[in-house]
Amino acid sequence: MTATRALLAQGAIPTVEDAAQAADISRTTAYRYFPNQRALLAAVRPEIEQNSLLPDPAPSDPRTRLELVMRECVRITQEWEPELRASLRLSLEPGVGEPSPLRRGRAIGWIEDALAPLRESRPHIDVHRLAIAIRSATGIESFIWLVDVAELTRTDAAETLCRTAQALLAQSLDSPPSPPSAPAP
């Protein structure tokens, strides 16, 4: 797993064979523990398989739930920044094809989970669309811009991401339901 993390930090999305070679162990031994690339990456980065970042029991207030999820997302972003930068860089290269196993959109599901109470309390809010909006403004891409271009400290960038998520939620909560659309002629 240490070899896999080092390869990720260098910009590679390693296969089991790559990790075995870097760790100087046999491929057979590596495959005994990690039957495929996804299992290897999930072991190195356990958040990959999580369906929720909320504690059990989770609070019922969407603002509190979102704050908890965003704090965890930001922690993951900071902890895995070199690997996420490498994965982002690879995803932007022409002709790469299928996205990296590290970039599968899990954060949208985590944010939707945080916003789930809105489905009953505010049925006019499209929770999925709101989760996408929050993710678009709070992911690794935004973090990189805040640090590299805006020159914020990593701590200030993290706070900005969390405040942005809360601002988007507040805007949705303050918006009145849209009037029903007229039937098509």
PyMOL commands that set and color helices and strands:
alter all, ss='L'
color gray80, all
select helices_A, chain A and resi 2-9+16-23+27-33+37-44+46-49+62-79+81-91+106-115+118-121+127-138+140-149+154-174
alter helices_A, ss='H'
color red, helices_A
deselect
rebuild
show_as cartoon
